[in-house]
Structure formats: structure tokens, C-alpha cells
Amino acid sequence: MIFTDYLFFPFVLLALLFYFILPLRARWIGLLVFSLVFFCTWGLDYCLVVLLITFIAWLAGIVIDSRNHTRTKRKNGEASETKSSLEAGESESRRKKQNRIILLVSAVVIILVLVYVRTQQNLIAAGFFEPVVRTVSGWNAAIRGWLGTIPYLGELVSGGKGWNTALFQWIFGFKNATDKTAVVQSVVYTWIVPVGISYYVLSLIGYLADIYWKKQCAERNYFKLLLFVLYFPKILEGPISKHRIVGPRLVEGHRFDYTRVCFGLQRVVWGFFKKLVIADHLSFLVNEVFGNYQAHVGSEFLLAAVLGTVQLYCDFSGCMDIALGVSECFGIQLEENFRQPFASCSVAEFWRRWHITLGVWFKDYVFMPLVISPRLMRISGFLRERIGKRAGKNFMTVIPLAVVWLLTGLWHGTGKNYLLWGIYWGALISLSTVFDPEIRKLTKWLKIDTDSEGFRFFRKSRTFCLFVIGRFITIPGSLAVSWYTAQSVFTDFTPLRLVDGSIFTLGIDWPRFIVTLLAAALVGFVGSKREKGVHIREWIAARPLLIRWAIYYAIIFAVLIFGAYGPGYDASSFVYMRY
Amino acid sequence: MKEKVLALLKDEFPEIDFESSCALVDDGILDSLSITGIIAVLSMEFGIIIPYEEIVEDNFNSVDALADMVERLRG
């Protein structure tokens, strides 16, 4: 089950009903049961993997925490001891710290290996390693043709029974491999969804690191930690929560609050509006242009990249609105993942407003530990003495940034395009940080009023354009296609294609195209209001009854009438679910 | 100590007004990149190692908090 399933809404209503009829102290158990049911719809074996991963994290957390406290007791008692016993205490303390590091690293490695093994199994099933297999089994390709070598898809076309069918049936566990629905469901539920495992894995790694750094105590109750991991509103695409913030909120019983539930449901509907009315319609266009790139020209690629940016924002932030809205109904506040990212004046600011919890995770668990690492500090000190203060400071910033952005790129995907995407953002942020003094001098020399509305608009537009360029690297799926499409923008722009009606043949007809653009403009308007501190939900709630309900009905009917679902449509999975 | 820390920070980060707020991190005046620079400067200038446990908003929210942290870590 995902948020766009028809069953999701009844599921949430049932969960809310059970949650509020249970005694206050037992309400978290109801949440855990519903979260388990939600997760089990993706397969029992995944559930077992998650139970095991959580168990490892729970056990490791308790052991690391107990070592933390042993160390503290010794440290307190050291005051009255002699110098030699102090030295012995220091060495004991160092040994215990090493033990804690070993424990932390072992637990993280075991968790990652479990996830990796599970993911690889799915990738094999989904044909990711087909090129390798094809090379080895060249005879197979020669006999059955290129299409026939792709597992299960080839079978769908040719109806033959080969090794790939057998493998497919063995892994997915059903007999009729030619059943298209089963194939699609299998790919979605056994491949795409579990890869989204990384959201809770990151949360668990953060939980263990926080215990190691004594920022929190270990959770003693396994089932409470399990609820933190499986809590169904955040399992699909996050937010990547911190246990020390969200954990207590989950287990604390929340009373029914009519206003809060109404606000929560409104946010859910707004999330569906973004997803079904905007993102899913735009996905048709983006997929058509980049999927069938030989048939299109530069202007269409540029349009698709710009609309692909809007699509990604509406898809991901829409999912977050649904997740946070559902959670709000229960009275549980989750971390925000977006804060009007396109109002950012710089790329560094953009990444503090887009996928906020991922940025915070990398900052807390990769960037900062690197910054304070003694080795890096020593090199920085050396550069500071030999070359100058600025060199030392820049080194301390650029190296951790490079590591963070390489990892961020690899987290999004293991292809070369994602590696380049990580390098692209890392280079942009590093350069803007390193040359900040020169940029300031230049704007001063040019007598530019950096606080003026005009300059702020220029900076916001520049950030948007840089993001669109980043989309050119990732949307096409391979570097060769990225290069071809980006090149076409300069060599084969053909702007007439944008005005001769061709764009209405790119997956969506003109009425839907107009509606989608109007809806996107509405999202932009709401975002600009929020940026100015206007809370739309409160503003609507303060309107007269007639206006208030007219707005609610307009949004609900917009989702029902203009949403991309029903006959001829298949609500797309959320884009960020694959990460 | 406060004066020394303030002078050092003003010298290193002339673009940041450290006295404008008592919630430098919470108000968004300091971001992770500027915190990185502050850590580097304080570590080198005062010969201290700032452990990860100390990198919390409270310790970076004001010059007073930063000076307190430096004094605490210098022992």
C-alpha cells in the first residue's frame, strides 16, 4: 500500500478510529499495529528484515549506552585518585571509547549489509544486472533476440519459458509470470518500495550515532523503537526523523482535537492536489520527452526540464504534506522537509530548504564529524600556517562538503549521472563559499544594492536555473542522453515547437496542460504567502463559513475532477520512494 | 574571554553581526558552513578540541555561549 492507493484513506480513518478509542497509554500500541499492517502489505519477508534490523539497532543502542554510563561513573570518581591511577583511568576510558566505536560501526555495517543484500536480490529480479548476464549468455541473446533477454518483459512479448522466467517465478513466488498486473505489482511492491528502506535506515544510524555521542539515551523498549522505525506516515519517503525528537511524541498518548484533525486532513488533501493534479500530469510530459528523446528538440527538453523541476517538487512535497497531515491528525508532529525552496537566494540556502531532514542528517552525521576530526584539523592548521588563514578555513569547508555531496549523489542513485549530480552541487556550494569575499567585493564595486527586490529576484531565478540544470543530469537516466538533450538546447532549439501546438501532444492535452499550469501557479502563490509568514490554513479558517467551505470543496473537487487517476491512468509511485 | 572571542570572530567573519542576536543558529544567522569556520578558528586559536557532543545549537547561539564553551574546554 502507498498513499495513492484507494485503500489508503479508509486505512487512515480506521487507524484514527482505533487510536482515539484506545486508552491514552496504549495508543502507541495501536499505531504500531497499524504501521506493521501497512508495512506487511509490501511483503512479510521485508517485515522480517525490518524487525531484525530494528532488533540489532535496539541491542546495539543499549550496549553503547551502558558503556557511556560506565565511563561517566569512572570519570566522576577520578577526582581523588593519584596521577598513575588517573593515567590508568585515561587509558581505560580510551579503550572504552574504542569499544563503543567498534560497537557502533559493527551495528551500522550489519544493518547496511542486510539492506544491501535485500536490495541486490530485488535488483537481480528486476533485471538490473541483465547486461552482465546477457554478455555471459550471448547464445541466449542470439537465439531469442534482444527483447527476449529482458526478464519477464521478454516473456510477456514472446510467451516463451526460459531461465529468466524460472528465476522470476522463483523470486516473486507466483506461477503466472505472464500476468501483467502481477508483474507490475511485483516490481512496485518488491523493488521500488523496499529500496525506500533507506529513510528508516538513515534514521536508525542517526539514532545509534546520537547514543554514541551522548546526545540521547537508548530506547529500552524494543516495540517503541519499532514504532519509530515503522510509523506508517513517514515510512515511504521520510521525513528522516531524529529519535530523540519524534520518539517521545510517538509513544505519548494524544487526545482527539477536532481543529487539529481538520487541519491535518486539509493538508492531506493539499498533498493529493499537488501529487495528482500537478506532479502526475507533468510526469506524462516529462517521461514522453526524455523517454523518447530522439523525437524531440532542444526547446522541448528545456520545457520538460523546467516542468520536471515543478513535478519533482510537487511530487515530493505533496507526499510530505500527506505524511505530515496524517501524522497531525494523530497529534504527532513530524519534521518539515520543505520550506519554500524556490525562494532561496543561493544554492546553499536552497539545500537548507529542500529535503531538509536529509540535509540535516548529512550535516550532523557526516559533515560535522569530519570538520572536527583531528586529522583534518591538523592539515587545516598546517595550511593556515604555511599559506594563510583563508586556505586553512577553506580546506576545513571544502573537504567535508566534497565528501557529503559525493555521498548525497550516491544516495540518490549509483549511476554515473548521480555521481556527476553530487559533484555538480558540491562544486557549486564549495565555489560560492570559497569565493564569497570576492563576490561581495564585486557587488560592492558594481554598486549593486543586494537587498533590493530586483537583485533578490535575480538570485532566486539563478537558483532555480541551477536546479533545472541539475535536473538535466538526472532525469534522462544516463549521461549520454543528458549530454544529447543538453546539447540540443544549444544546437537544435527550434522554439516554434513550443507555440505550434506540439506541446499538447506530449502526454497531456491542452485543457489538462492549462489546468496543471494554473494549479502549479496556485502552489506557487500559496508558497509565496507562506514565505511572507501568512499561514494559509489559519487564514482560510478565519473566513466566513460560506467562503471557507467553497475553498475546501474547490480543492477536493479539483483533486477528484482533474487528478490523474481512474480509467486510462495509473497513479505514479512517488519519485523519492526509490531512494 | 568574551571580548577575545568576539574580536577573533569579527576579524574572521566581518560579514556576520555576532552581537545582533542571542539565537544566532536558531535565527539562521549562522549556518553549518559558518559554524565550520568558527570551530576551525576557535580550535586553532585556543588550542582546544571541540568534541562532537559540544556541537549543539545552545553553544553557538551567542558569543557568551561560545566563550563559555571555550573556557570549559580549556579546563
Interface residues (C-beta under 8 A of the other chain):
Chain A: W213 K214 K215 A348 R352 K363 F367 M368 P369 V371 I372 P374 M377 S380 G381 R384 K389 G392 K393 M396 T397 P400 L401 T433 D436 R440
Chain B: E12 E15 D31 S32 L33 I35 T36 G37 I39 A40 V41 S43 M44 I49 I50 P51 Y52 E53 I55 V56
